[in-house]
Amino acid sequence: MKIGFIGTGNMGTALIKGLINSKYVPSSSIFAFDISKDKLMKLKEELGINIGNSNKEIAKECDVIILAIKPNVYNDILLEIKDDIDENKIIIIIAPGITIESVKNILRRGKVVRTIPNTPALIGEGVTAISYPENISSNDKEIVEKIFRSCGEVVEVKENLIDAAMAMKCFV
C-alpha cells in the first residue's frame, strides 16, 4: 500500500513521522508533494520518504491520499487531481470546514473520509475525529484508523457532529 501526502505542513509532517515511528508502513511506501521543494528535500533526507513531482503524481501513484492542505486551496487541488482518482482510492480530508459531500461533488470517485486531528497529534498525543462515507469497507476503515492511531487516539463520529466532538475532546 502506498500512502501519499499532498501538503507537508505541520499536520502532514506529524502524520508522516507517526506512520514511520509506528512501523505501519515503511518510509519507502510514503510519498509526498508540497509546493516547498526545500521542505520536501528535508523530509526525504530525514525520513527516507519518496517525493513526487506534482499533486497529480501523488494521486495517480498512491492508494491512500491525505490532503494536508489549507481549506482555501482544496477546490483547486481537487480539480487538479480528479482525473487520477478511481473508486478504490481512499481520500482523507484533514481540514476543518471541508465536507465529504463537497469533495465527492468534485472528485465523483473514491472513498472520501473526513478527519479532524487536533494539535497534540504533532507530538503523538492527539485525538482524531473520523467520519466515514457509506461506501467504505471495514478494511478501509482499519487502514484510516491505523494511520491516525500513529499520532494518538481516534474516535468515529457522524459528520454533522465532527466539529463539536473535537471541541469537546480538546477540553477533556
Backbone as CSV, one residue per row, in Angstrom:
resi,resn,N_x,N_y,N_z,CA_x,CA_y,CA_z,C_x,C_y,C_z
1,MET,0.833,-1.176,0.000,0.000,0.000,0.000,0.882,1.245,0.000
2,LYS,0.543,2.187,-0.851,1.257,3.457,-0.929,0.379,4.555,-0.348
3,ILE,0.955,5.329,0.574,0.242,6.428,1.208,0.864,7.729,0.716
4,GLY,0.034,8.593,0.161,0.515,9.850,-0.394,0.014,11.056,0.376
5,PHE,0.873,12.023,0.512,0.540,13.280,1.177,0.627,14.410,0.179
6,ILE,-0.455,15.145,0.068,-0.431,16.381,-0.691,-0.432,17.476,0.367
7,GLY,0.729,18.068,0.548,0.950,19.036,1.617,1.736,18.409,2.754
8,THR,2.779,19.104,3.168,3.617,18.589,4.257,3.867,19.675,5.303
9,GLY,2.789,20.359,5.661,2.889,21.335,6.745,2.999,20.605,8.070
10,ASN,2.636,21.266,9.150,2.781,20.676,10.480,2.036,19.354,10.620
11,MET,0.779,19.316,10.207,-0.006,18.097,10.403,0.428,16.991,9.440
12,GLY,0.689,17.348,8.194,1.165,16.342,7.243,2.475,15.716,7.696
13,THR,3.384,16.548,8.155,4.673,16.052,8.643,4.496,15.200,9.898
14,ALA,3.616,15.622,10.800,3.356,14.837,12.016,2.828,13.452,11.655
15,LEU,1.921,13.382,10.690,1.378,12.092,10.268,2.450,11.223,9.612
16,ILE,3.286,11.817,8.794,4.371,11.066,8.155,5.292,10.480,9.219
17,LYS,5.698,11.305,10.176,6.592,10.833,11.237,5.911,9.761,12.088
18,GLY,4.620,9.973,12.387,3.883,8.982,13.167,3.803,7.646,12.457
19,LEU,3.541,7.680,11.160,3.484,6.440,10.377,4.812,5.699,10.400
20,ILE,5.876,6.425,10.220,7.195,5.802,10.214,7.522,5.232,11.595
21,ASN,7.261,6.014,12.643,7.549,5.549,14.007,6.706,4.346,14.405
22,SER,5.476,4.284,13.909,4.582,3.168,14.247,4.922,1.906,13.457
23,LYS,5.700,2.078,12.399,6.070,0.971,11.514,4.859,0.353,10.803
24,TYR,3.773,1.140,10.699,2.603,0.659,9.960,2.959,0.420,8.503
25,VAL,3.706,1.350,7.933,4.245,1.178,6.579,5.696,1.652,6.610
26,PRO,6.538,1.097,5.752,7.921,1.590,5.695,7.963,2.956,5.009
27,SER,8.998,3.703,5.261,9.129,5.021,4.638,9.117,4.923,3.113
28,SER,9.523,3.787,2.569,9.523,3.603,1.111,8.111,3.542,0.532
29,SER,7.096,3.391,1.401,5.693,3.359,0.953,4.994,4.700,1.137
30,ILE,5.750,5.703,1.565,5.181,7.036,1.791,5.700,7.977,0.721
31,PHE,4.765,8.705,0.114,5.053,9.644,-0.963,4.504,11.008,-0.569
32,ALA,5.165,12.074,-0.981,4.685,13.409,-0.627,4.994,14.409,-1.726
33,PHE,4.122,15.416,-1.798,4.368,16.572,-2.650,3.946,17.810,-1.879
34,ASP,4.727,18.863,-2.049,4.441,20.144,-1.418,4.997,21.219,-2.337
35,ILE,4.434,22.402,-2.260,4.963,23.481,-3.101,6.351,23.914,-2.637
36,SER,6.689,23.601,-1.389,8.022,23.914,-0.868,8.982,22.762,-1.164
37,LYS,9.813,22.933,-2.149,10.790,21.903,-2.521,11.806,21.682,-1.387
38,ASP,12.163,22.760,-0.676,13.105,22.632,0.439,12.539,21.730,1.529
39,LYS,11.269,21.895,1.843,10.619,21.075,2.861,10.604,19.614,2.428
40,LEU,10.301,19.374,1.165,10.287,18.005,0.643,11.665,17.350,0.709
41,MET,12.669,18.069,0.313,14.026,17.510,0.335,14.464,17.197,1.764
42,LYS,14.097,18.066,2.691,14.444,17.831,4.091,13.766,16.553,4.594
43,LEU,12.474,16.369,4.259,11.756,15.163,4.676,12.355,13.911,4.033
44,LYS,12.726,14.021,2.781,13.337,12.872,2.094,14.645,12.482,2.781
45,GLU,15.474,13.478,3.068,16.766,13.206,3.709,16.592,12.695,5.138
46,GLU,15.693,13.315,5.878,15.497,12.966,7.291,14.775,11.635,7.488
47,LEU,13.747,11.382,6.647,12.869,10.243,6.893,12.915,9.153,5.824
48,GLY,13.525,9.447,4.694,13.627,8.444,3.637,12.355,8.212,2.848
49,ILE,11.470,9.214,2.821,10.234,9.073,2.049,10.505,9.399,0.584
50,ASN,9.540,9.092,-0.256,9.607,9.421,-1.683,8.971,10.785,-1.900
51,ILE,9.529,11.560,-2.786,8.902,12.831,-3.109,8.409,12.787,-4.551
52,GLY,7.232,13.361,-4.727,6.636,13.399,-6.052,6.925,14.722,-6.730
53,ASN,6.638,14.766,-8.013,6.849,15.981,-8.789,5.606,16.847,-8.895
54,SER,4.448,16.274,-8.495,3.204,17.038,-8.607,2.115,16.390,-7.755
55,ASN,1.058,17.147,-7.534,-0.124,16.616,-6.844,-0.715,15.457,-7.645
56,LYS,-0.745,15.616,-8.968,-1.292,14.581,-9.844,-0.517,13.272,-9.718
57,GLU,0.792,13.359,-9.617,1.608,12.155,-9.486,1.265,11.417,-8.182
58,ILE,1.097,12.151,-7.101,0.732,11.536,-5.822,-0.624,10.859,-5.957
59,ALA,-1.584,11.556,-6.555,-2.934,10.995,-6.714,-2.924,9.747,-7.598
60,LYS,-2.117,9.769,-8.613,-2.060,8.643,-9.555,-1.383,7.425,-8.930
61,GLU,-0.300,7.630,-8.190,0.541,6.541,-7.704,0.087,5.911,-6.384
62,CYS,-0.681,6.641,-5.582,-0.953,6.184,-4.223,-2.363,5.617,-4.044
63,ASP,-2.474,4.702,-3.092,-3.760,4.079,-2.764,-4.561,4.917,-1.773
64,VAL,-3.851,5.600,-0.895,-4.448,6.496,0.096,-3.835,7.865,-0.131
65,ILE,-4.685,8.890,-0.252,-4.197,10.246,-0.469,-4.689,11.108,0.680
66,ILE,-3.754,11.691,1.414,-4.079,12.560,2.539,-3.886,13.992,2.087
67,LEU,-4.977,14.754,2.128,-4.947,16.144,1.697,-4.636,17.020,2.909
68,ALA,-3.355,17.245,3.154,-2.871,18.014,4.297,-2.588,19.441,3.847
69,ILE,-3.643,20.074,3.354,-3.526,21.409,2.761,-4.524,22.343,3.416
70,LYS,-4.332,23.628,3.195,-5.224,24.647,3.765,-6.589,24.589,3.071
71,PRO,-7.654,24.876,3.822,-9.007,24.806,3.248,-9.194,25.660,1.997
72,ASN,-8.507,26.794,1.921,-8.719,27.699,0.783,-8.154,27.179,-0.539
73,VAL,-7.349,26.102,-0.515,-6.816,25.562,-1.767,-7.419,24.207,-2.138
74,TYR,-8.339,23.701,-1.309,-8.924,22.389,-1.571,-9.526,22.279,-2.965
75,ASN,-10.390,23.219,-3.336,-11.068,23.105,-4.630,-10.075,23.041,-5.784
76,ASP,-9.059,23.902,-5.759,-8.063,23.902,-6.839,-7.323,22.568,-6.913
77,ILE,-6.914,22.038,-5.761,-6.177,20.766,-5.734,-7.083,19.627,-6.189
78,LEU,-8.322,19.610,-5.708,-9.256,18.545,-6.102,-9.505,18.554,-7.607
79,LEU,-9.683,19.729,-8.174,-9.874,19.818,-9.625,-8.636,19.330,-10.375
80,GLU,-7.467,19.604,-9.811,-6.213,19.173,-10.428,-6.064,17.649,-10.435
81,ILE,-6.487,16.969,-9.363,-6.246,15.527,-9.237,-7.435,14.654,-9.617
82,LYS,-8.585,15.238,-9.889,-9.811,14.441,-10.040,-9.735,13.362,-11.119
83,ASP,-9.007,13.584,-12.188,-8.906,12.576,-13.248,-8.008,11.398,-12.851
84,ASP,-7.277,11.531,-11.760,-6.372,10.470,-11.302,-6.944,9.677,-10.132
85,ILE,-8.187,9.942,-9.792,-8.851,9.251,-8.683,-9.774,8.182,-9.248
86,ASP,-9.675,6.960,-8.686,-10.618,5.906,-9.076,-11.406,5.470,-7.849
87,GLU,-12.318,4.552,-8.040,-13.220,4.105,-6.966,-12.513,3.465,-5.784
88,ASN,-11.318,2.937,-5.982,-10.621,2.222,-4.914,-9.770,3.105,-4.020
89,LYS,-9.506,4.312,-4.437,-8.634,5.192,-3.657,-9.365,5.756,-2.439
90,ILE,-8.626,5.850,-1.345,-9.146,6.480,-0.136,-8.579,7.897,-0.098
91,ILE,-9.473,8.872,-0.030,-9.089,10.283,0.020,-9.400,10.772,1.428
92,ILE,-8.403,11.278,2.127,-8.590,11.716,3.507,-8.460,13.229,3.592
93,ILE,-9.526,13.840,4.089,-9.572,15.287,4.322,-9.085,15.522,5.747
94,ILE,-8.206,16.507,5.961,-7.856,16.839,7.340,-8.125,18.308,7.676
95,ALA,-8.778,19.027,6.795,-9.035,20.456,7.025,-10.430,20.686,7.599
96,PRO,-10.560,21.611,8.542,-11.880,21.937,9.066,-12.732,22.608,7.991
97,GLY,-14.026,22.358,8.048,-14.956,23.020,7.144,-15.092,22.391,5.770
98,ILE,-14.297,21.403,5.448,-14.382,20.718,4.156,-15.161,19.426,4.390
99,THR,-16.307,19.295,3.733,-17.175,18.145,3.971,-16.923,17.015,2.975
100,ILE,-17.343,15.832,3.373,-17.252,14.673,2.477,-18.005,14.964,1.187
101,GLU,-19.201,15.496,1.322,-20.043,15.768,0.147,-19.393,16.775,-0.798
102,SER,-18.775,17.823,-0.256,-18.156,18.832,-1.127,-16.994,18.235,-1.923
103,VAL,-16.251,17.319,-1.316,-15.146,16.670,-2.025,-15.688,15.679,-3.054
104,LYS,-16.695,14.905,-2.662,-17.315,13.953,-3.606,-17.884,14.668,-4.821
105,ASN,-18.458,15.845,-4.616,-19.040,16.599,-5.731,-17.995,16.978,-6.774
106,ILE,-16.772,17.162,-6.354,-15.707,17.500,-7.302,-15.060,16.244,-7.873
107,LEU,-14.696,15.304,-7.015,-13.960,14.123,-7.483,-14.825,13.117,-8.225
108,ARG,-16.063,12.936,-7.749,-17.009,11.975,-8.332,-16.623,10.513,-8.125
109,ARG,-15.427,10.234,-7.631,-14.962,8.865,-7.393,-14.146,8.849,-6.114
110,GLY,-13.857,7.646,-5.652,-13.030,7.488,-4.468,-13.863,7.403,-3.204
111,LYS,-13.210,7.007,-2.145,-13.832,6.877,-0.824,-13.311,8.028,0.015
112,VAL,-14.153,9.013,0.232,-13.735,10.236,0.911,-14.026,10.114,2.404
113,VAL,-12.988,10.321,3.204,-13.081,10.231,4.658,-12.730,11.600,5.227
114,ARG,-13.525,12.052,6.171,-13.251,13.342,6.815,-12.643,13.105,8.189
115,THR,-11.560,13.798,8.455,-10.920,13.701,9.757,-10.613,15.096,10.282
116,ILE,-10.572,15.192,11.582,-10.078,16.414,12.209,-9.134,15.997,13.329
117,PRO,-7.829,16.011,13.031,-6.863,15.749,14.100,-6.663,17.030,14.914
118,ASN,-6.358,16.890,16.198,-6.056,18.092,16.974,-4.546,18.253,17.109
119,THR,-4.122,19.414,17.569,-2.699,19.738,17.534,-1.801,18.838,18.378
120,PRO,-2.256,18.191,19.467,-1.353,17.266,20.150,-0.887,16.096,19.268
121,ALA,-1.519,15.913,18.120,-1.040,14.896,17.169,0.391,15.198,16.741
122,LEU,0.781,16.467,16.826,2.136,16.858,16.445,3.191,16.195,17.326
123,ILE,2.786,15.780,18.541,3.723,15.096,19.436,3.271,13.664,19.733
124,GLY,2.371,13.141,18.896,1.923,11.759,19.041,0.898,11.531,20.122
125,GLU,0.295,12.603,20.627,-0.665,12.510,21.723,-2.030,13.072,21.336
126,GLY,-2.345,13.055,20.063,-3.570,13.679,19.592,-4.789,12.794,19.670
127,VAL,-5.907,13.404,19.321,-7.169,12.706,19.138,-7.692,13.146,17.777
128,THR,-8.059,12.185,16.963,-8.589,12.491,15.639,-10.019,12.003,15.560
129,ALA,-10.928,12.912,15.217,-12.312,12.540,14.942,-12.376,12.131,13.477
130,ILE,-13.068,11.024,13.212,-13.156,10.497,11.847,-14.613,10.252,11.491
131,SER,-14.996,10.694,10.299,-16.329,10.423,9.746,-16.151,9.689,8.426
132,TYR,-16.936,8.631,8.266,-16.817,7.786,7.076,-18.047,7.923,6.186
133,PRO,-17.850,7.737,4.874,-18.992,7.675,3.960,-19.621,6.285,4.024
134,GLU,-20.757,6.140,3.410,-21.448,4.847,3.404,-20.698,3.784,2.608
135,ASN,-19.945,4.176,1.584,-19.322,3.202,0.674,-17.960,2.708,1.143
136,ILE,-17.673,2.802,2.420,-16.346,2.391,2.879,-16.421,1.053,3.607
137,SER,-15.470,0.204,3.326,-15.447,-1.137,3.919,-14.779,-1.110,5.297
138,SER,-14.953,-2.182,6.029,-14.291,-2.280,7.339,-12.773,-2.319,7.155
139,ASN,-12.292,-2.915,6.075,-10.853,-2.930,5.790,-10.329,-1.512,5.546
140,ASP,-11.093,-0.718,4.794,-10.687,0.665,4.545,-10.687,1.466,5.844
141,LYS,-11.682,1.240,6.697,-11.729,1.919,7.995,-10.489,1.572,8.817
142,GLU,-10.111,0.315,8.787,-8.941,-0.128,9.541,-7.676,0.593,9.062
143,ILE,-7.547,0.765,7.754,-6.400,1.477,7.187,-6.361,2.909,7.705
144,VAL,-7.489,3.607,7.608,-7.559,5.005,8.041,-7.240,5.117,9.530
145,GLU,-7.827,4.225,10.322,-7.620,4.309,11.763,-6.172,3.999,12.151
146,LYS,-5.525,3.093,11.449,-4.111,2.813,11.741,-3.240,4.021,11.422
147,ILE,-3.568,4.717,10.348,-2.810,5.926,10.003,-2.897,6.931,11.138
148,PHE,-4.101,7.201,11.619,-4.268,8.242,12.629,-3.915,7.780,14.038
149,ARG,-3.985,6.488,14.313,-3.514,5.990,15.615,-2.009,6.162,15.763
150,SER,-1.321,6.345,14.646,0.113,6.566,14.723,0.444,7.907,15.390
151,CYS,-0.565,8.763,15.557,-0.374,10.073,16.196,-1.275,10.257,17.412
152,GLY,-1.892,9.178,17.891,-2.755,9.299,19.066,-3.984,8.423,18.957
153,GLU,-5.056,8.881,19.563,-6.313,8.138,19.589,-7.195,8.538,18.413
154,VAL,-8.183,7.679,18.114,-9.190,8.020,17.104,-10.571,7.786,17.694
155,VAL,-11.515,8.571,17.226,-12.901,8.403,17.614,-13.762,8.587,16.366
156,GLU,-14.676,7.652,16.125,-15.558,7.748,14.964,-16.811,8.513,15.369
157,VAL,-17.178,9.495,14.558,-18.374,10.296,14.822,-19.117,10.550,13.514
158,LYS,-20.396,10.845,13.631,-21.165,11.262,12.457,-20.631,12.617,12.005
159,GLU,-20.636,12.821,10.706,-20.009,14.036,10.185,-20.632,15.313,10.741
160,ASN,-21.941,15.316,10.945,-22.576,16.539,11.435,-22.171,16.871,12.876
161,LEU,-21.488,15.936,13.553,-21.045,16.165,14.930,-19.526,16.302,15.051
162,ILE,-18.819,16.245,13.940,-17.361,16.188,13.999,-16.740,17.430,14.646
163,ASP,-17.227,18.606,14.319,-16.654,19.818,14.907,-16.927,19.880,16.409
164,ALA,-18.141,19.538,16.803,-18.497,19.532,18.227,-17.697,18.479,18.977
165,ALA,-17.500,17.309,18.373,-16.737,16.244,19.021,-15.302,16.691,19.279
166,MET,-14.703,17.370,18.333,-13.325,17.815,18.517,-13.246,18.945,19.535
167,ALA,-14.232,19.819,19.558,-14.226,20.888,20.554,-14.320,20.292,21.956
168,MET,-15.169,19.291,22.129,-15.310,18.642,23.434,-14.028,17.914,23.813
169,LYS,-13.424,17.205,22.876,-12.229,16.412,23.172,-11.044,17.306,23.511
170,CYS,-11.024,18.513,22.954,-9.921,19.424,23.236,-9.945,19.905,24.690
171,PHE,-11.123,19.916,25.310,-11.250,20.400,26.675,-11.305,19.304,27.716
172,VAL,-11.372,18.045,27.277,-11.479,16.933,28.225,-10.100,16.488,28.673
